[in-house]
Amino acid sequence: MDDSDNKQHFSLKKIMEAESESKGKKKRKNRKAKETGNETGASQIVDDFQVNVADSRFGALFSSHLYNVDPSDPNFKKTKGMTAIIQEKQKRRADAGQVNA
């Protein structure tokens, strides 16, 4: 394959590491950066992926019980995309409950 394309490839592991650093290890990272004199710290991995919850192709994800997201599953990874999916499903359930009531 031709590796000369400039596409960014998806890496869940790198995204999870970057999110965990930004949440819990930020203080330690800032302290280390101040000690070394490097205020910017290590290189940041930018997660610019956005889930389009309004896309009709993902309709079954929100309407079918077969695609429920289980946060208690050991393989569940809490990312911005998964949070958006869970919030959208809760919103659609609340809207459906108001229509039926």
Phi and psi restraints in degrees (range 20) as a CNS / XPLOR table:
assign (resid 1 and name C) (resid 2 and name N)
       (resid 2 and name CA) (resid 2 and name C) 1.0 -86.6 20.0 2
assign (resid 2 and name N) (resid 2 and name CA)
       (resid 2 and name C) (resid 3 and name N) 1.0 115.4 20.0 2
assign (resid 2 and name C) (resid 3 and name N)
       (resid 3 and name CA) (resid 3 and name C) 1.0 -90.9 20.0 2
assign (resid 3 and name N) (resid 3 and name CA)
       (resid 3 and name C) (resid 4 and name N) 1.0 11.4 20.0 2
assign (resid 3 and name C) (resid 4 and name N)
       (resid 4 and name CA) (resid 4 and name C) 1.0 -84.6 20.0 2
assign (resid 4 and name N) (resid 4 and name CA)
       (resid 4 and name C) (resid 5 and name N) 1.0 -3.1 20.0 2
assign (resid 4 and name C) (resid 5 and name N)
       (resid 5 and name CA) (resid 5 and name C) 1.0 -70.6 20.0 2
assign (resid 5 and name N) (resid 5 and name CA)
       (resid 5 and name C) (resid 6 and name N) 1.0 148.9 20.0 2
assign (resid 5 and name C) (resid 6 and name N)
       (resid 6 and name CA) (resid 6 and name C) 1.0 -100.0 20.0 2
assign (resid 6 and name N) (resid 6 and name CA)
       (resid 6 and name C) (resid 7 and name N) 1.0 28.4 20.0 2
assign (resid 6 and name C) (resid 7 and name N)
       (resid 7 and name CA) (resid 7 and name C) 1.0 -79.4 20.0 2
assign (resid 7 and name N) (resid 7 and name CA)
       (resid 7 and name C) (resid 8 and name N) 1.0 143.8 20.0 2
assign (resid 7 and name C) (resid 8 and name N)
       (resid 8 and name CA) (resid 8 and name C) 1.0 -87.2 20.0 2
assign (resid 8 and name N) (resid 8 and name CA)
       (resid 8 and name C) (resid 9 and name N) 1.0 130.1 20.0 2
assign (resid 8 and name C) (resid 9 and name N)
       (resid 9 and name CA) (resid 9 and name C) 1.0 -96.2 20.0 2
assign (resid 9 and name N) (resid 9 and name CA)
       (resid 9 and name C) (resid 10 and name N) 1.0 147.0 20.0 2
assign (resid 9 and name C) (resid 10 and name N)
       (resid 10 and name CA) (resid 10 and name C) 1.0 -75.3 20.0 2
assign (resid 10 and name N) (resid 10 and name CA)
       (resid 10 and name C) (resid 11 and name N) 1.0 129.4 20.0 2
assign (resid 10 and name C) (resid 11 and name N)
       (resid 11 and name CA) (resid 11 and name C) 1.0 -136.2 20.0 2
assign (resid 11 and name N) (resid 11 and name CA)
       (resid 11 and name C) (resid 12 and name N) 1.0 102.7 20.0 2
assign (resid 11 and name C) (resid 12 and name N)
       (resid 12 and name CA) (resid 12 and name C) 1.0 -62.3 20.0 2
assign (resid 12 and name N) (resid 12 and name CA)
       (resid 12 and name C) (resid 13 and name N) 1.0 -36.3 20.0 2
assign (resid 12 and name C) (resid 13 and name N)
       (resid 13 and name CA) (resid 13 and name C) 1.0 -62.2 20.0 2
assign (resid 13 and name N) (resid 13 and name CA)
       (resid 13 and name C) (resid 14 and name N) 1.0 -45.0 20.0 2
assign (resid 13 and name C) (resid 14 and name N)
       (resid 14 and name CA) (resid 14 and name C) 1.0 -67.1 20.0 2
assign (resid 14 and name N) (resid 14 and name CA)
       (resid 14 and name C) (resid 15 and name N) 1.0 -37.8 20.0 2
assign (resid 14 and name C) (resid 15 and name N)
       (resid 15 and name CA) (resid 15 and name C) 1.0 -66.2 20.0 2
assign (resid 15 and name N) (resid 15 and name CA)
       (resid 15 and name C) (resid 16 and name N) 1.0 -43.4 20.0 2
assign (resid 15 and name C) (resid 16 and name N)
       (resid 16 and name CA) (resid 16 and name C) 1.0 -63.4 20.0 2
assign (resid 16 and name N) (resid 16 and name CA)
       (resid 16 and name C) (resid 17 and name N) 1.0 -40.3 20.0 2
assign (resid 16 and name C) (resid 17 and name N)
       (resid 17 and name CA) (resid 17 and name C) 1.0 -64.9 20.0 2
assign (resid 17 and name N) (resid 17 and name CA)
       (resid 17 and name C) (resid 18 and name N) 1.0 -41.4 20.0 2
assign (resid 17 and name C) (resid 18 and name N)
       (resid 18 and name CA) (resid 18 and name C) 1.0 -65.9 20.0 2
assign (resid 18 and name N) (resid 18 and name CA)
       (resid 18 and name C) (resid 19 and name N) 1.0 -40.4 20.0 2
assign (resid 18 and name C) (resid 19 and name N)
       (resid 19 and name CA) (resid 19 and name C) 1.0 -67.5 20.0 2
assign (resid 19 and name N) (resid 19 and name CA)
       (resid 19 and name C) (resid 20 and name N) 1.0 -39.5 20.0 2
assign (resid 19 and name C) (resid 20 and name N)
       (resid 20 and name CA) (resid 20 and name C) 1.0 -67.9 20.0 2
assign (resid 20 and name N) (resid 20 and name CA)
       (resid 20 and name C) (resid 21 and name N) 1.0 -36.2 20.0 2
assign (resid 20 and name C) (resid 21 and name N)
       (resid 21 and name CA) (resid 21 and name C) 1.0 -65.4 20.0 2
assign (resid 21 and name N) (resid 21 and name CA)
       (resid 21 and name C) (resid 22 and name N) 1.0 -40.4 20.0 2
assign (resid 21 and name C) (resid 22 and name N)
       (resid 22 and name CA) (resid 22 and name C) 1.0 -71.3 20.0 2
assign (resid 22 and name N) (resid 22 and name CA)
       (resid 22 and name C) (resid 23 and name N) 1.0 -24.0 20.0 2
assign (resid 22 and name C) (resid 23 and name N)
       (resid 23 and name CA) (resid 23 and name C) 1.0 -90.2 20.0 2
assign (resid 23 and name N) (resid 23 and name CA)
       (resid 23 and name C) (resid 24 and name N) 1.0 -60.8 20.0 2
assign (resid 23 and name C) (resid 24 and name N)
       (resid 24 and name CA) (resid 24 and name C) 1.0 -97.7 20.0 2
assign (resid 24 and name N) (resid 24 and name CA)
       (resid 24 and name C) (resid 25 and name N) 1.0 -28.9 20.0 2
assign (resid 24 and name C) (resid 25 and name N)
       (resid 25 and name CA) (resid 25 and name C) 1.0 -104.3 20.0 2
assign (resid 25 and name N) (resid 25 and name CA)
       (resid 25 and name C) (resid 26 and name N) 1.0 13.0 20.0 2
assign (resid 25 and name C) (resid 26 and name N)
       (resid 26 and name CA) (resid 26 and name C) 1.0 -64.2 20.0 2
assign (resid 26 and name N) (resid 26 and name CA)
       (resid 26 and name C) (resid 27 and name N) 1.0 -41.8 20.0 2
assign (resid 26 and name C) (resid 27 and name N)
       (resid 27 and name CA) (resid 27 and name C) 1.0 -64.6 20.0 2
assign (resid 27 and name N) (resid 27 and name CA)
       (resid 27 and name C) (resid 28 and name N) 1.0 -45.5 20.0 2
assign (resid 27 and name C) (resid 28 and name N)
       (resid 28 and name CA) (resid 28 and name C) 1.0 -64.0 20.0 2
assign (resid 28 and name N) (resid 28 and name CA)
       (resid 28 and name C) (resid 29 and name N) 1.0 -38.5 20.0 2
assign (resid 28 and name C) (resid 29 and name N)
       (resid 29 and name CA) (resid 29 and name C) 1.0 -65.6 20.0 2
assign (resid 29 and name N) (resid 29 and name CA)
       (resid 29 and name C) (resid 30 and name N) 1.0 -43.3 20.0 2
assign (resid 29 and name C) (resid 30 and name N)
       (resid 30 and name CA) (resid 30 and name C) 1.0 -64.3 20.0 2
assign (resid 30 and name N) (resid 30 and name CA)
       (resid 30 and name C) (resid 31 and name N) 1.0 -40.4 20.0 2
assign (resid 30 and name C) (resid 31 and name N)
       (resid 31 and name CA) (resid 31 and name C) 1.0 -63.8 20.0 2
assign (resid 31 and name N) (resid 31 and name CA)
       (resid 31 and name C) (resid 32 and name N) 1.0 -42.3 20.0 2
assign (resid 31 and name C) (resid 32 and name N)
       (resid 32 and name CA) (resid 32 and name C) 1.0 -66.2 20.0 2
assign (resid 32 and name N) (resid 32 and name CA)
       (resid 32 and name C) (resid 33 and name N) 1.0 -39.1 20.0 2
assign (resid 32 and name C) (resid 33 and name N)
       (resid 33 and name CA) (resid 33 and name C) 1.0 -65.9 20.0 2
assign (resid 33 and name N) (resid 33 and name CA)
       (resid 33 and name C) (resid 34 and name N) 1.0 -37.5 20.0 2
assign (resid 33 and name C) (resid 34 and name N)
       (resid 34 and name CA) (resid 34 and name C) 1.0 -67.4 20.0 2
assign (resid 34 and name N) (resid 34 and name CA)
       (resid 34 and name C) (resid 35 and name N) 1.0 -37.8 20.0 2
assign (resid 34 and name C) (resid 35 and name N)
       (resid 35 and name CA) (resid 35 and name C) 1.0 -64.8 20.0 2
assign (resid 35 and name N) (resid 35 and name CA)
       (resid 35 and name C) (resid 36 and name N) 1.0 -39.8 20.0 2
assign (resid 35 and name C) (resid 36 and name N)
       (resid 36 and name CA) (resid 36 and name C) 1.0 -84.9 20.0 2
assign (resid 36 and name N) (resid 36 and name CA)
       (resid 36 and name C) (resid 37 and name N) 1.0 -12.7 20.0 2
assign (resid 36 and name C) (resid 37 and name N)
       (resid 37 and name CA) (resid 37 and name C) 1.0 87.4 20.0 2
assign (resid 37 and name N) (resid 37 and name CA)
       (resid 37 and name C) (resid 38 and name N) 1.0 3.2 20.0 2
assign (resid 37 and name C) (resid 38 and name N)
       (resid 38 and name CA) (resid 38 and name C) 1.0 -100.2 20.0 2
assign (resid 38 and name N) (resid 38 and name CA)
       (resid 38 and name C) (resid 39 and name N) 1.0 101.9 20.0 2
assign (resid 38 and name C) (resid 39 and name N)
       (resid 39 and name CA) (resid 39 and name C) 1.0 -73.2 20.0 2
assign (resid 39 and name N) (resid 39 and name CA)
       (resid 39 and name C) (resid 40 and name N) 1.0 -24.4 20.0 2
assign (resid 39 and name C) (resid 40 and name N)
       (resid 40 and name CA) (resid 40 and name C) 1.0 -80.3 20.0 2
assign (resid 40 and name N) (resid 40 and name CA)
       (resid 40 and name C) (resid 41 and name N) 1.0 -22.3 20.0 2
assign (resid 40 and name C) (resid 41 and name N)
       (resid 41 and name CA) (resid 41 and name C) 1.0 76.9 20.0 2
assign (resid 41 and name N) (resid 41 and name CA)
       (resid 41 and name C) (resid 42 and name N) 1.0 -158.8 20.0 2
assign (resid 41 and name C) (resid 42 and name N)
       (resid 42 and name CA) (resid 42 and name C) 1.0 -74.5 20.0 2
assign (resid 42 and name N) (resid 42 and name CA)
       (resid 42 and name C) (resid 43 and name N) 1.0 166.5 20.0 2
assign (resid 42 and name C) (resid 43 and name N)
       (resid 43 and name CA) (resid 43 and name C) 1.0 -64.2 20.0 2
assign (resid 43 and name N) (resid 43 and name CA)
       (resid 43 and name C) (resid 44 and name N) 1.0 138.9 20.0 2
assign (resid 43 and name C) (resid 44 and name N)
       (resid 44 and name CA) (resid 44 and name C) 1.0 -96.4 20.0 2
assign (resid 44 and name N) (resid 44 and name CA)
       (resid 44 and name C) (resid 45 and name N) 1.0 139.0 20.0 2
assign (resid 44 and name C) (resid 45 and name N)
       (resid 45 and name CA) (resid 45 and name C) 1.0 -97.2 20.0 2
assign (resid 45 and name N) (resid 45 and name CA)
       (resid 45 and name C) (resid 46 and name N) 1.0 121.7 20.0 2
assign (resid 45 and name C) (resid 46 and name N)
       (resid 46 and name CA) (resid 46 and name C) 1.0 -95.4 20.0 2
assign (resid 46 and name N) (resid 46 and name CA)
       (resid 46 and name C) (resid 47 and name N) 1.0 122.8 20.0 2
assign (resid 46 and name C) (resid 47 and name N)
       (resid 47 and name CA) (resid 47 and name C) 1.0 -97.0 20.0 2
assign (resid 47 and name N) (resid 47 and name CA)
       (resid 47 and name C) (resid 48 and name N) 1.0 93.5 20.0 2
assign (resid 47 and name C) (resid 48 and name N)
       (resid 48 and name CA) (resid 48 and name C) 1.0 -99.6 20.0 2
assign (resid 48 and name N) (resid 48 and name CA)
       (resid 48 and name C) (resid 49 and name N) 1.0 13.2 20.0 2
assign (resid 48 and name C) (resid 49 and name N)
       (resid 49 and name CA) (resid 49 and name C) 1.0 -74.7 20.0 2
assign (resid 49 and name N) (resid 49 and name CA)
       (resid 49 and name C) (resid 50 and name N) 1.0 128.9 20.0 2
assign (resid 49 and name C) (resid 50 and name N)
       (resid 50 and name CA) (resid 50 and name C) 1.0 -121.7 20.0 2
assign (resid 50 and name N) (resid 50 and name CA)
       (resid 50 and name C) (resid 51 and name N) 1.0 131.2 20.0 2
assign (resid 50 and name C) (resid 51 and name N)
       (resid 51 and name CA) (resid 51 and name C) 1.0 -83.8 20.0 2
assign (resid 51 and name N) (resid 51 and name CA)
       (resid 51 and name C) (resid 52 and name N) 1.0 127.6 20.0 2
assign (resid 51 and name C) (resid 52 and name N)
       (resid 52 and name CA) (resid 52 and name C) 1.0 -90.9 20.0 2
assign (resid 52 and name N) (resid 52 and name CA)
       (resid 52 and name C) (resid 53 and name N) 1.0 93.0 20.0 2
assign (resid 52 and name C) (resid 53 and name N)
       (resid 53 and name CA) (resid 53 and name C) 1.0 -74.1 20.0 2
assign (resid 53 and name N) (resid 53 and name CA)
       (resid 53 and name C) (resid 54 and name N) 1.0 -13.5 20.0 2
assign (resid 53 and name C) (resid 54 and name N)
       (resid 54 and name CA) (resid 54 and name C) 1.0 -84.8 20.0 2
assign (resid 54 and name N) (resid 54 and name CA)
       (resid 54 and name C) (resid 55 and name N) 1.0 -7.9 20.0 2
assign (resid 54 and name C) (resid 55 and name N)
       (resid 55 and name CA) (resid 55 and name C) 1.0 -65.6 20.0 2
assign (resid 55 and name N) (resid 55 and name CA)
       (resid 55 and name C) (resid 56 and name N) 1.0 127.4 20.0 2
assign (resid 55 and name C) (resid 56 and name N)
       (resid 56 and name CA) (resid 56 and name C) 1.0 -67.0 20.0 2
assign (resid 56 and name N) (resid 56 and name CA)
       (resid 56 and name C) (resid 57 and name N) 1.0 -19.7 20.0 2
assign (resid 56 and name C) (resid 57 and name N)
       (resid 57 and name CA) (resid 57 and name C) 1.0 -68.2 20.0 2
assign (resid 57 and name N) (resid 57 and name CA)
       (resid 57 and name C) (resid 58 and name N) 1.0 -20.8 20.0 2
assign (resid 57 and name C) (resid 58 and name N)
       (resid 58 and name CA) (resid 58 and name C) 1.0 -99.2 20.0 2
assign (resid 58 and name N) (resid 58 and name CA)
       (resid 58 and name C) (resid 59 and name N) 1.0 16.4 20.0 2
assign (resid 58 and name C) (resid 59 and name N)
       (resid 59 and name CA) (resid 59 and name C) 1.0 -58.7 20.0 2
assign (resid 59 and name N) (resid 59 and name CA)
       (resid 59 and name C) (resid 60 and name N) 1.0 -40.1 20.0 2
assign (resid 59 and name C) (resid 60 and name N)
       (resid 60 and name CA) (resid 60 and name C) 1.0 -66.3 20.0 2
assign (resid 60 and name N) (resid 60 and name CA)
       (resid 60 and name C) (resid 61 and name N) 1.0 -27.1 20.0 2
assign (resid 60 and name C) (resid 61 and name N)
       (resid 61 and name CA) (resid 61 and name C) 1.0 -60.9 20.0 2
assign (resid 61 and name N) (resid 61 and name CA)
       (resid 61 and name C) (resid 62 and name N) 1.0 -33.1 20.0 2
assign (resid 61 and name C) (resid 62 and name N)
       (resid 62 and name CA) (resid 62 and name C) 1.0 -98.0 20.0 2
assign (resid 62 and name N) (resid 62 and name CA)
       (resid 62 and name C) (resid 63 and name N) 1.0 -18.2 20.0 2
assign (resid 62 and name C) (resid 63 and name N)
       (resid 63 and name CA) (resid 63 and name C) 1.0 -106.5 20.0 2
assign (resid 63 and name N) (resid 63 and name CA)
       (resid 63 and name C) (resid 64 and name N) 1.0 -24.1 20.0 2
assign (resid 63 and name C) (resid 64 and name N)
       (resid 64 and name CA) (resid 64 and name C) 1.0 -98.6 20.0 2
assign (resid 64 and name N) (resid 64 and name CA)
       (resid 64 and name C) (resid 65 and name N) 1.0 139.0 20.0 2
assign (resid 64 and name C) (resid 65 and name N)
       (resid 65 and name CA) (resid 65 and name C) 1.0 -71.1 20.0 2
assign (resid 65 and name N) (resid 65 and name CA)
       (resid 65 and name C) (resid 66 and name N) 1.0 -15.5 20.0 2
assign (resid 65 and name C) (resid 66 and name N)
       (resid 66 and name CA) (resid 66 and name C) 1.0 -69.6 20.0 2
assign (resid 66 and name N) (resid 66 and name CA)
       (resid 66 and name C) (resid 67 and name N) 1.0 -19.0 20.0 2
assign (resid 66 and name C) (resid 67 and name N)
       (resid 67 and name CA) (resid 67 and name C) 1.0 -113.3 20.0 2
assign (resid 67 and name N) (resid 67 and name CA)
       (resid 67 and name C) (resid 68 and name N) 1.0 27.6 20.0 2
assign (resid 67 and name C) (resid 68 and name N)
       (resid 68 and name CA) (resid 68 and name C) 1.0 -64.6 20.0 2
assign (resid 68 and name N) (resid 68 and name CA)
       (resid 68 and name C) (resid 69 and name N) 1.0 142.8 20.0 2
assign (resid 68 and name C) (resid 69 and name N)
       (resid 69 and name CA) (resid 69 and name C) 1.0 -94.7 20.0 2
assign (resid 69 and name N) (resid 69 and name CA)
       (resid 69 and name C) (resid 70 and name N) 1.0 127.9 20.0 2
assign (resid 69 and name C) (resid 70 and name N)
       (resid 70 and name CA) (resid 70 and name C) 1.0 -110.4 20.0 2
assign (resid 70 and name N) (resid 70 and name CA)
       (resid 70 and name C) (resid 71 and name N) 1.0 100.8 20.0 2
assign (resid 70 and name C) (resid 71 and name N)
       (resid 71 and name CA) (resid 71 and name C) 1.0 -65.8 20.0 2
assign (resid 71 and name N) (resid 71 and name CA)
       (resid 71 and name C) (resid 72 and name N) 1.0 -17.0 20.0 2
assign (resid 71 and name C) (resid 72 and name N)
       (resid 72 and name CA) (resid 72 and name C) 1.0 -84.6 20.0 2
assign (resid 72 and name N) (resid 72 and name CA)
       (resid 72 and name C) (resid 73 and name N) 1.0 -6.3 20.0 2
assign (resid 72 and name C) (resid 73 and name N)
       (resid 73 and name CA) (resid 73 and name C) 1.0 -67.8 20.0 2
assign (resid 73 and name N) (resid 73 and name CA)
       (resid 73 and name C) (resid 74 and name N) 1.0 137.5 20.0 2
assign (resid 73 and name C) (resid 74 and name N)
       (resid 74 and name CA) (resid 74 and name C) 1.0 -63.8 20.0 2
assign (resid 74 and name N) (resid 74 and name CA)
       (resid 74 and name C) (resid 75 and name N) 1.0 -22.2 20.0 2
assign (resid 74 and name C) (resid 75 and name N)
       (resid 75 and name CA) (resid 75 and name C) 1.0 -89.2 20.0 2
assign (resid 75 and name N) (resid 75 and name CA)
       (resid 75 and name C) (resid 76 and name N) 1.0 -1.7 20.0 2
assign (resid 75 and name C) (resid 76 and name N)
       (resid 76 and name CA) (resid 76 and name C) 1.0 -69.7 20.0 2
assign (resid 76 and name N) (resid 76 and name CA)
       (resid 76 and name C) (resid 77 and name N) 1.0 132.1 20.0 2
assign (resid 76 and name C) (resid 77 and name N)
       (resid 77 and name CA) (resid 77 and name C) 1.0 -117.7 20.0 2
assign (resid 77 and name N) (resid 77 and name CA)
       (resid 77 and name C) (resid 78 and name N) 1.0 118.3 20.0 2
assign (resid 77 and name C) (resid 78 and name N)
       (resid 78 and name CA) (resid 78 and name C) 1.0 -82.1 20.0 2
assign (resid 78 and name N) (resid 78 and name CA)
       (resid 78 and name C) (resid 79 and name N) 1.0 104.4 20.0 2
assign (resid 78 and name C) (resid 79 and name N)
       (resid 79 and name CA) (resid 79 and name C) 1.0 -120.7 20.0 2
assign (resid 79 and name N) (resid 79 and name CA)
       (resid 79 and name C) (resid 80 and name N) 1.0 173.9 20.0 2
assign (resid 79 and name C) (resid 80 and name N)
       (resid 80 and name CA) (resid 80 and name C) 1.0 -62.3 20.0 2
assign (resid 80 and name N) (resid 80 and name CA)
       (resid 80 and name C) (resid 81 and name N) 1.0 -37.1 20.0 2
assign (resid 80 and name C) (resid 81 and name N)
       (resid 81 and name CA) (resid 81 and name C) 1.0 -66.4 20.0 2
assign (resid 81 and name N) (resid 81 and name CA)
       (resid 81 and name C) (resid 82 and name N) 1.0 -43.9 20.0 2
assign (resid 81 and name C) (resid 82 and name N)
       (resid 82 and name CA) (resid 82 and name C) 1.0 -66.5 20.0 2
assign (resid 82 and name N) (resid 82 and name CA)
       (resid 82 and name C) (resid 83 and name N) 1.0 -37.9 20.0 2
assign (resid 82 and name C) (resid 83 and name N)
       (resid 83 and name CA) (resid 83 and name C) 1.0 -62.8 20.0 2
assign (resid 83 and name N) (resid 83 and name CA)
       (resid 83 and name C) (resid 84 and name N) 1.0 -40.8 20.0 2
assign (resid 83 and name C) (resid 84 and name N)
       (resid 84 and name CA) (resid 84 and name C) 1.0 -64.3 20.0 2
assign (resid 84 and name N) (resid 84 and name CA)
       (resid 84 and name C) (resid 85 and name N) 1.0 -39.7 20.0 2
assign (resid 84 and name C) (resid 85 and name N)
       (resid 85 and name CA) (resid 85 and name C) 1.0 -65.7 20.0 2
assign (resid 85 and name N) (resid 85 and name CA)
       (resid 85 and name C) (resid 86 and name N) 1.0 -44.6 20.0 2
assign (resid 85 and name C) (resid 86 and name N)
       (resid 86 and name CA) (resid 86 and name C) 1.0 -63.6 20.0 2
assign (resid 86 and name N) (resid 86 and name CA)
       (resid 86 and name C) (resid 87 and name N) 1.0 -43.4 20.0 2
assign (resid 86 and name C) (resid 87 and name N)
       (resid 87 and name CA) (resid 87 and name C) 1.0 -65.0 20.0 2
assign (resid 87 and name N) (resid 87 and name CA)
       (resid 87 and name C) (resid 88 and name N) 1.0 -39.7 20.0 2
assign (resid 87 and name C) (resid 88 and name N)
       (resid 88 and name CA) (resid 88 and name C) 1.0 -66.1 20.0 2
assign (resid 88 and name N) (resid 88 and name CA)
       (resid 88 and name C) (resid 89 and name N) 1.0 -39.5 20.0 2
assign (resid 88 and name C) (resid 89 and name N)
       (resid 89 and name CA) (resid 89 and name C) 1.0 -65.2 20.0 2
assign (resid 89 and name N) (resid 89 and name CA)
       (resid 89 and name C) (resid 90 and name N) 1.0 -40.8 20.0 2
assign (resid 89 and name C) (resid 90 and name N)
       (resid 90 and name CA) (resid 90 and name C) 1.0 -64.3 20.0 2
assign (resid 90 and name N) (resid 90 and name CA)
       (resid 90 and name C) (resid 91 and name N) 1.0 -39.5 20.0 2
assign (resid 90 and name C) (resid 91 and name N)
       (resid 91 and name CA) (resid 91 and name C) 1.0 -64.8 20.0 2
assign (resid 91 and name N) (resid 91 and name CA)
       (resid 91 and name C) (resid 92 and name N) 1.0 -43.4 20.0 2
assign (resid 91 and name C) (resid 92 and name N)
       (resid 92 and name CA) (resid 92 and name C) 1.0 -67.5 20.0 2
assign (resid 92 and name N) (resid 92 and name CA)
       (resid 92 and name C) (resid 93 and name N) 1.0 -35.9 20.0 2
assign (resid 92 and name C) (resid 93 and name N)
       (resid 93 and name CA) (resid 93 and name C) 1.0 -65.5 20.0 2
assign (resid 93 and name N) (resid 93 and name CA)
       (resid 93 and name C) (resid 94 and name N) 1.0 -41.2 20.0 2
assign (resid 93 and name C) (resid 94 and name N)
       (resid 94 and name CA) (resid 94 and name C) 1.0 -65.4 20.0 2
assign (resid 94 and name N) (resid 94 and name CA)
       (resid 94 and name C) (resid 95 and name N) 1.0 -41.1 20.0 2
assign (resid 94 and name C) (resid 95 and name N)
       (resid 95 and name CA) (resid 95 and name C) 1.0 -65.4 20.0 2
assign (resid 95 and name N) (resid 95 and name CA)
       (resid 95 and name C) (resid 96 and name N) 1.0 -39.2 20.0 2
assign (resid 95 and name C) (resid 96 and name N)
       (resid 96 and name CA) (resid 96 and name C) 1.0 -67.8 20.0 2
assign (resid 96 and name N) (resid 96 and name CA)
       (resid 96 and name C) (resid 97 and name N) 1.0 -35.3 20.0 2
assign (resid 96 and name C) (resid 97 and name N)
       (resid 97 and name CA) (resid 97 and name C) 1.0 -68.4 20.0 2
assign (resid 97 and name N) (resid 97 and name CA)
       (resid 97 and name C) (resid 98 and name N) 1.0 -33.5 20.0 2
assign (resid 97 and name C) (resid 98 and name N)
       (resid 98 and name CA) (resid 98 and name C) 1.0 -72.5 20.0 2
assign (resid 98 and name N) (resid 98 and name CA)
       (resid 98 and name C) (resid 99 and name N) 1.0 -34.5 20.0 2
assign (resid 98 and name C) (resid 99 and name N)
       (resid 99 and name CA) (resid 99 and name C) 1.0 -70.2 20.0 2
assign (resid 99 and name N) (resid 99 and name CA)
       (resid 99 and name C) (resid 100 and name N) 1.0 -40.9 20.0 2
assign (resid 99 and name C) (resid 100 and name N)
       (resid 100 and name CA) (resid 100 and name C) 1.0 -74.6 20.0 2
assign (resid 100 and name N) (resid 100 and name CA)
       (resid 100 and name C) (resid 101 and name N) 1.0 -23.1 20.0 2
